[in-house]
Amino acid sequence: KAAKVCYAAKGDAVMEFGLRRAQGPDAGIYGSRASVIGGCGSTSNVLAGQLFDIPVAGTHAHSWVMNFPSEYEAFRAYAETYPDNALLLVDTYDTLASGIPNAIKVFERLRASGHKPVGIRLDSGDLAYLSRKARKMLDKAGFTDAKIVVSNSLDEYLITELQNQGACIDSYGVGERLITSKSNPVFDGVYKLAAIVENGEIV
């Protein structure tokens, strides 16, 4: 499955994001390992990263944003904590009206202090449309090298659709449909019971 997802991404980076949806801790850990063997460049699973020397990557959660009085304050706090790894999740409230504009404000502060922002992540809505709008907004603000990462129930079919729609995406975070074998979740097995009569007894 990882190989199919990575093939569909056509060279764009793919991060394995499946730990919280994995069917048990072992599935999460060894699923991360298998995903990297299949072509993913990194995992959000810190333990798998430690155990197997896999690059670890990810962003903050929606809960991080909601823990602050405003989206801007959440982004600013994250950027101050990780000034050289600021990749902001912009869809908690309104992607185009507040998320991206607030991210740009924080990116401008980072740039003024000598740091380079990484980019944004989109996790809901029409990802193709939003990515194109985000690219225009980031470019207009002078952040032409800021990355656009997307997630949200992705698989090889959705990634292909996004590419066919001309989405402006640099990296994909693929979770539940990779770690749980969404496209083929059942493994068939057949057990046939047979017996013979031997010396008057059923064996």
GUMIGU-59929 format. One record per residue (C-alpha): residue number from 1; x, y, z. Coordinates in Angstrom, 1 decimal. Example, Ala and Ser with C-alpha at 12.3 -4.5 7.8 and 13.67 -1.06 7.14 Angstrom:
<nodes>
{i = 1; c1 = 12.3; c2 = -4.5; c3 = 7.8}
{i = 2; c1 = 13.7; c2 = -1.1; c3 = 7.1}
</nodes>
This chain:
<nodes>
{i = 1; c1 = 0.0; c2 = 0.0; c3 = 0.0}
{i = 2; c1 = 2.8; c2 = 2.4; c3 = 0.8}
{i = 3; c1 = 4.5; c2 = 1.7; c3 = -2.5}
{i = 4; c1 = 1.2; c2 = 2.5; c3 = -4.3}
{i = 5; c1 = 0.7; c2 = 5.7; c3 = -2.4}
{i = 6; c1 = 4.3; c2 = 6.8; c3 = -3.1}
{i = 7; c1 = 4.0; c2 = 5.9; c3 = -6.7}
{i = 8; c1 = 0.9; c2 = 8.0; c3 = -7.0}
{i = 9; c1 = 2.7; c2 = 11.0; c3 = -5.4}
{i = 10; c1 = 5.1; c2 = 11.1; c3 = -8.3}
{i = 11; c1 = 8.2; c2 = 12.0; c3 = -6.3}
{i = 12; c1 = 6.5; c2 = 14.3; c3 = -3.8}
{i = 13; c1 = 7.3; c2 = 13.5; c3 = -0.2}
{i = 14; c1 = 5.0; c2 = 11.1; c3 = 1.6}
{i = 15; c1 = 4.9; c2 = 11.0; c3 = 5.4}
{i = 16; c1 = 3.4; c2 = 8.1; c3 = 7.3}
{i = 17; c1 = 0.8; c2 = 9.5; c3 = 9.8}
{i = 18; c1 = -1.1; c2 = 6.4; c3 = 10.9}
{i = 19; c1 = -0.2; c2 = 5.7; c3 = 14.5}
{i = 20; c1 = -3.4; c2 = 6.9; c3 = 16.2}
{i = 21; c1 = -5.5; c2 = 4.8; c3 = 13.8}
{i = 22; c1 = -3.4; c2 = 1.7; c3 = 13.8}
{i = 23; c1 = -4.9; c2 = -1.5; c3 = 15.1}
{i = 24; c1 = -2.7; c2 = -1.8; c3 = 18.2}
{i = 25; c1 = 0.7; c2 = -0.5; c3 = 19.2}
{i = 26; c1 = 2.6; c2 = -3.2; c3 = 17.4}
{i = 27; c1 = 0.7; c2 = -2.4; c3 = 14.2}
{i = 28; c1 = 1.6; c2 = 1.2; c3 = 14.6}
{i = 29; c1 = 5.3; c2 = 0.6; c3 = 15.2}
{i = 30; c1 = 5.8; c2 = -2.0; c3 = 12.5}
{i = 31; c1 = 3.4; c2 = -0.3; c3 = 10.2}
{i = 32; c1 = 5.7; c2 = 2.7; c3 = 10.3}
{i = 33; c1 = 8.7; c2 = 0.6; c3 = 9.4}
{i = 34; c1 = 6.8; c2 = -1.1; c3 = 6.6}
{i = 35; c1 = 5.7; c2 = 2.2; c3 = 5.2}
{i = 36; c1 = 9.3; c2 = 3.5; c3 = 5.0}
{i = 37; c1 = 10.4; c2 = 0.2; c3 = 3.3}
{i = 38; c1 = 7.5; c2 = 0.9; c3 = 0.9}
{i = 39; c1 = 8.8; c2 = 4.4; c3 = 0.0}
{i = 40; c1 = 7.5; c2 = 6.8; c3 = 2.7}
{i = 41; c1 = 10.2; c2 = 9.3; c3 = 3.6}
{i = 42; c1 = 9.3; c2 = 9.8; c3 = 7.3}
{i = 43; c1 = 6.8; c2 = 8.9; c3 = 10.1}
{i = 44; c1 = 5.0; c2 = 10.8; c3 = 12.8}
{i = 45; c1 = 5.6; c2 = 7.9; c3 = 15.1}
{i = 46; c1 = 8.5; c2 = 9.0; c3 = 17.4}
{i = 47; c1 = 9.1; c2 = 5.6; c3 = 18.9}
{i = 48; c1 = 9.3; c2 = 3.9; c3 = 15.4}
{i = 49; c1 = 11.8; c2 = 6.7; c3 = 14.5}
{i = 50; c1 = 13.9; c2 = 5.9; c3 = 17.5}
{i = 51; c1 = 13.7; c2 = 2.1; c3 = 17.1}
{i = 52; c1 = 14.4; c2 = 1.9; c3 = 13.4}
{i = 53; c1 = 16.3; c2 = 5.2; c3 = 12.8}
{i = 54; c1 = 13.4; c2 = 6.6; c3 = 10.6}
{i = 55; c1 = 13.2; c2 = 10.3; c3 = 10.1}
{i = 56; c1 = 10.4; c2 = 11.8; c3 = 12.2}
{i = 57; c1 = 8.1; c2 = 14.5; c3 = 10.8}
{i = 58; c1 = 4.8; c2 = 16.1; c3 = 11.5}
{i = 59; c1 = 3.0; c2 = 19.3; c3 = 12.6}
{i = 60; c1 = 1.0; c2 = 20.4; c3 = 15.5}
{i = 61; c1 = -2.6; c2 = 19.3; c3 = 16.1}
{i = 62; c1 = -5.9; c2 = 21.2; c3 = 15.9}
{i = 63; c1 = -6.0; c2 = 20.9; c3 = 19.7}
{i = 64; c1 = -2.9; c2 = 23.0; c3 = 19.9}
{i = 65; c1 = -4.6; c2 = 25.9; c3 = 18.1}
{i = 66; c1 = -7.8; c2 = 25.5; c3 = 20.2}
{i = 67; c1 = -5.7; c2 = 25.7; c3 = 23.4}
{i = 68; c1 = -4.9; c2 = 29.4; c3 = 22.8}
{i = 69; c1 = -7.2; c2 = 32.4; c3 = 22.9}
{i = 70; c1 = -6.7; c2 = 32.9; c3 = 19.2}
{i = 71; c1 = -5.3; c2 = 31.2; c3 = 16.2}
{i = 72; c1 = -2.6; c2 = 33.8; c3 = 15.7}
{i = 73; c1 = -1.4; c2 = 33.3; c3 = 19.3}
{i = 74; c1 = -1.2; c2 = 29.5; c3 = 18.8}
{i = 75; c1 = 0.8; c2 = 29.9; c3 = 15.6}
{i = 76; c1 = 3.1; c2 = 32.5; c3 = 17.2}
{i = 77; c1 = 3.7; c2 = 30.2; c3 = 20.2}
{i = 78; c1 = 4.5; c2 = 27.3; c3 = 18.0}
{i = 79; c1 = 6.9; c2 = 29.3; c3 = 15.8}
{i = 80; c1 = 8.7; c2 = 30.6; c3 = 18.9}
{i = 81; c1 = 9.1; c2 = 27.1; c3 = 20.1}
{i = 82; c1 = 10.2; c2 = 25.7; c3 = 16.8}
{i = 83; c1 = 11.5; c2 = 28.7; c3 = 14.8}
{i = 84; c1 = 13.4; c2 = 26.6; c3 = 12.3}
{i = 85; c1 = 10.6; c2 = 24.0; c3 = 11.9}
{i = 86; c1 = 7.4; c2 = 26.1; c3 = 11.7}
{i = 87; c1 = 4.9; c2 = 24.2; c3 = 9.7}
{i = 88; c1 = 1.4; c2 = 25.5; c3 = 10.7}
{i = 89; c1 = -1.9; c2 = 23.7; c3 = 10.5}
{i = 90; c1 = -4.2; c2 = 26.3; c3 = 9.1}
{i = 91; c1 = -7.7; c2 = 24.8; c3 = 8.9}
{i = 92; c1 = -8.9; c2 = 24.8; c3 = 12.5}
{i = 93; c1 = -11.4; c2 = 27.7; c3 = 12.0}
{i = 94; c1 = -11.3; c2 = 29.1; c3 = 8.4}
{i = 95; c1 = -8.5; c2 = 28.2; c3 = 6.1}
{i = 96; c1 = -8.6; c2 = 31.2; c3 = 3.7}
{i = 97; c1 = -10.1; c2 = 33.9; c3 = 6.0}
{i = 98; c1 = -7.9; c2 = 33.3; c3 = 9.1}
{i = 99; c1 = -5.6; c2 = 30.3; c3 = 8.9}
{i = 100; c1 = -3.4; c2 = 31.3; c3 = 6.0}
{i = 101; c1 = -3.4; c2 = 35.1; c3 = 6.8}
{i = 102; c1 = -2.4; c2 = 34.3; c3 = 10.4}
{i = 103; c1 = 0.3; c2 = 31.9; c3 = 9.3}
{i = 104; c1 = 1.7; c2 = 34.6; c3 = 6.9}
{i = 105; c1 = 1.8; c2 = 37.1; c3 = 9.8}
{i = 106; c1 = 3.8; c2 = 34.6; c3 = 11.9}
{i = 107; c1 = 6.1; c2 = 33.8; c3 = 8.9}
{i = 108; c1 = 6.8; c2 = 37.5; c3 = 8.5}
{i = 109; c1 = 7.9; c2 = 37.7; c3 = 12.2}
{i = 110; c1 = 10.1; c2 = 34.6; c3 = 11.7}
{i = 111; c1 = 11.7; c2 = 36.1; c3 = 8.6}
{i = 112; c1 = 12.4; c2 = 39.4; c3 = 10.4}
{i = 113; c1 = 14.2; c2 = 37.4; c3 = 13.1}
{i = 114; c1 = 16.3; c2 = 35.5; c3 = 10.6}
{i = 115; c1 = 14.4; c2 = 32.3; c3 = 10.5}
{i = 116; c1 = 12.9; c2 = 30.5; c3 = 7.5}
{i = 117; c1 = 9.3; c2 = 29.1; c3 = 7.9}
{i = 118; c1 = 8.7; c2 = 25.6; c3 = 6.5}
{i = 119; c1 = 5.1; c2 = 26.0; c3 = 5.4}
{i = 120; c1 = 1.5; c2 = 25.1; c3 = 6.1}
{i = 121; c1 = -0.7; c2 = 22.0; c3 = 6.4}
{i = 122; c1 = -4.2; c2 = 21.6; c3 = 5.0}
{i = 123; c1 = -6.3; c2 = 18.9; c3 = 6.7}
{i = 124; c1 = -9.9; c2 = 19.4; c3 = 5.5}
{i = 125; c1 = -12.1; c2 = 20.8; c3 = 2.7}
{i = 126; c1 = -11.4; c2 = 20.8; c3 = -1.0}
{i = 127; c1 = -7.7; c2 = 20.2; c3 = -0.9}
{i = 128; c1 = -7.0; c2 = 21.0; c3 = -4.6}
{i = 129; c1 = -8.8; c2 = 24.3; c3 = -4.5}
{i = 130; c1 = -7.4; c2 = 25.3; c3 = -1.1}
{i = 131; c1 = -3.9; c2 = 24.4; c3 = -2.1}
{i = 132; c1 = -4.0; c2 = 26.6; c3 = -5.2}
{i = 133; c1 = -5.4; c2 = 29.5; c3 = -3.2}
{i = 134; c1 = -2.8; c2 = 29.0; c3 = -0.5}
{i = 135; c1 = 0.0; c2 = 28.9; c3 = -3.0}
{i = 136; c1 = -1.1; c2 = 32.3; c3 = -4.4}
{i = 137; c1 = -1.4; c2 = 33.8; c3 = -1.0}
{i = 138; c1 = 2.0; c2 = 32.5; c3 = 0.1}
{i = 139; c1 = 3.7; c2 = 33.6; c3 = -3.1}
{i = 140; c1 = 2.1; c2 = 37.1; c3 = -2.9}
{i = 141; c1 = 3.5; c2 = 37.5; c3 = 0.6}
{i = 142; c1 = 7.0; c2 = 36.5; c3 = -0.6}
{i = 143; c1 = 7.0; c2 = 32.9; c3 = 0.7}
{i = 144; c1 = 7.5; c2 = 31.2; c3 = -2.6}
{i = 145; c1 = 9.5; c2 = 28.4; c3 = -1.0}
{i = 146; c1 = 7.0; c2 = 27.7; c3 = 1.8}
{i = 147; c1 = 5.7; c2 = 24.1; c3 = 1.5}
{i = 148; c1 = 2.1; c2 = 23.0; c3 = 1.3}
{i = 149; c1 = 1.4; c2 = 19.7; c3 = 3.1}
{i = 150; c1 = -1.9; c2 = 18.0; c3 = 2.9}
{i = 151; c1 = -3.6; c2 = 15.2; c3 = 4.9}
{i = 152; c1 = -7.1; c2 = 13.9; c3 = 5.6}
{i = 153; c1 = -7.9; c2 = 10.3; c3 = 4.7}
{i = 154; c1 = -5.6; c2 = 10.2; c3 = 1.7}
{i = 155; c1 = -4.7; c2 = 7.2; c3 = -0.3}
{i = 156; c1 = -3.3; c2 = 6.6; c3 = -3.8}
{i = 157; c1 = -6.6; c2 = 7.3; c3 = -5.5}
{i = 158; c1 = -7.2; c2 = 10.6; c3 = -3.8}
{i = 159; c1 = -3.5; c2 = 11.7; c3 = -4.4}
{i = 160; c1 = -3.9; c2 = 10.9; c3 = -8.1}
{i = 161; c1 = -7.2; c2 = 12.9; c3 = -8.2}
{i = 162; c1 = -5.4; c2 = 15.9; c3 = -6.5}
{i = 163; c1 = -2.6; c2 = 15.8; c3 = -9.0}
{i = 164; c1 = -5.0; c2 = 15.6; c3 = -11.9}
{i = 165; c1 = -6.8; c2 = 18.7; c3 = -10.6}
{i = 166; c1 = -3.6; c2 = 20.7; c3 = -10.6}
{i = 167; c1 = -3.3; c2 = 20.9; c3 = -6.8}
{i = 168; c1 = -0.3; c2 = 22.8; c3 = -5.5}
{i = 169; c1 = 1.0; c2 = 20.3; c3 = -3.0}
{i = 170; c1 = 4.6; c2 = 19.5; c3 = -1.9}
{i = 171; c1 = 4.0; c2 = 16.7; c3 = 0.6}
{i = 172; c1 = 1.3; c2 = 14.2; c3 = 1.7}
{i = 173; c1 = 0.6; c2 = 12.9; c3 = 5.2}
{i = 174; c1 = -1.1; c2 = 9.5; c3 = 4.8}
{i = 175; c1 = -2.5; c2 = 7.8; c3 = 7.8}
{i = 176; c1 = -5.6; c2 = 5.7; c3 = 8.3}
{i = 177; c1 = -5.9; c2 = 4.4; c3 = 4.8}
{i = 178; c1 = -2.3; c2 = 3.3; c3 = 4.8}
{i = 179; c1 = -1.9; c2 = 1.8; c3 = 8.3}
{i = 180; c1 = -5.2; c2 = -0.1; c3 = 8.3}
{i = 181; c1 = -5.2; c2 = -1.5; c3 = 4.7}
{i = 182; c1 = -8.3; c2 = 0.4; c3 = 3.9}
{i = 183; c1 = -8.6; c2 = -0.9; c3 = 0.4}
{i = 184; c1 = -8.3; c2 = -4.6; c3 = 1.3}
{i = 185; c1 = -9.2; c2 = -5.0; c3 = 5.0}
{i = 186; c1 = -10.1; c2 = -8.7; c3 = 5.0}
{i = 187; c1 = -7.8; c2 = -11.6; c3 = 4.8}
{i = 188; c1 = -9.7; c2 = -14.7; c3 = 3.8}
{i = 189; c1 = -9.0; c2 = -18.1; c3 = 5.2}
{i = 190; c1 = -10.7; c2 = -21.4; c3 = 4.8}
{i = 191; c1 = -10.7; c2 = -24.3; c3 = 7.2}
{i = 192; c1 = -12.3; c2 = -27.6; c3 = 6.0}
{i = 193; c1 = -13.2; c2 = -30.2; c3 = 8.6}
{i = 194; c1 = -13.1; c2 = -33.7; c3 = 7.3}
{i = 195; c1 = -13.5; c2 = -37.2; c3 = 8.9}
{i = 196; c1 = -13.1; c2 = -40.8; c3 = 8.1}
{i = 197; c1 = -14.5; c2 = -43.9; c3 = 9.8}
{i = 198; c1 = -11.7; c2 = -46.0; c3 = 11.0}
{i = 199; c1 = -12.4; c2 = -49.3; c3 = 12.9}
{i = 200; c1 = -15.9; c2 = -48.1; c3 = 13.6}
{i = 201; c1 = -14.8; c2 = -44.7; c3 = 15.0}
{i = 202; c1 = -15.0; c2 = -41.3; c3 = 13.4}
{i = 203; c1 = -11.5; c2 = -39.8; c3 = 13.1}
</nodes>
